[in-house]
Amino acid sequence: MRKLLSGLLASFFAGLMVQAQQNNIITTRDYPIEYFRSPLNITPDASGTFGELRSTHFHAGDDYRTQQRTGLPVYAVAEGYVSRVRVQIGGGGNSVYIDHPNGYTSVYLHLENFNDALTNIIRAEQYKQKRFDVDVMVDKGTLHFQKGDVIARSGNTGASGGPHLHFELRDTKSQHPLNTQLFGLQFTDRFAPTIQGLMVYDLGENRFNEHTPRRPLSVRAVSGTDYKLSNNAVIPVNGKFGLGINAIDRHRAGGFQNGVYSIELFIDGKPMSTVLFEELDFNTSRGIHSYIDYAQWKRSKAKYQKSFKDPGNPIEIFHHLPNDGILELTDNQVQT
Ligand SMILES: [Zn+2]
């Protein structure tokens, strides 16, 4: 997992320094890191990670590649009771939910088929309802798995663009998905994130919208993790402004463009904005359209993540945000 740290900017402003880091992981709580095993027995390889920016939502889990095939055994990541099993033509396809005694729920989607005990639960419900799509809330105590039991085979069912396992860990009580990599279920990640561009939003006294004046800034890598403005120029700012960053993280050469875990903005060493993809909430996931610069995405396909929060955006990925992350410099000094 990587952290993306962007130390930025200035009033008539220069001294821009942007860093893409891979250590120094910030979290707001402690996680049991030995408790869960991997849901598969192959080397974990991600085609999607937690918090990734999708067209209508943040990706709520990790997508494990399954060697371009279906039928790999899927294991219970820890002991627990099945709380839900579902068959759906779209969405998650065939899915299983297991509640664990430590307060977390593991979720497995797009399965090819279930083991016998789960199949029996599904068949009984399909027979009762006389329909294919069923969503069964299973009473606690009905079906218990030990850590490492085979619960299903991996597949490509539901809204899935190829064989893979979508895996989540949720807080059982809130059903909020959490970043599974914080539980020690890590993908090998050999590369620091890549910063593809920055954007200055000249807000003045206005709210951010599609007409907000934008100034794209191109950056170049000066080392594995450090970036500078391509033209080394000073960037003048006047009045209130915000910043956005376009960044991705590849885990290996030629790998998928995965999301970054955190984005921090500092001015003169002071934290101005901290975004963490630690926990999401399905109820506010559509706030992604307010978090990323949606108008710019439509225009250029570039996904700029804003370091400021629009009024009314309910997403809770911002953890440190004085003035909603809107910046204003009060002197003519060069800031860094
Ligand atoms: Zn997924």
Residues whose N, C-alpha, C, O or C-beta is under 5 A from the ligand:
A	BS01	ZN	D62 D63 H166
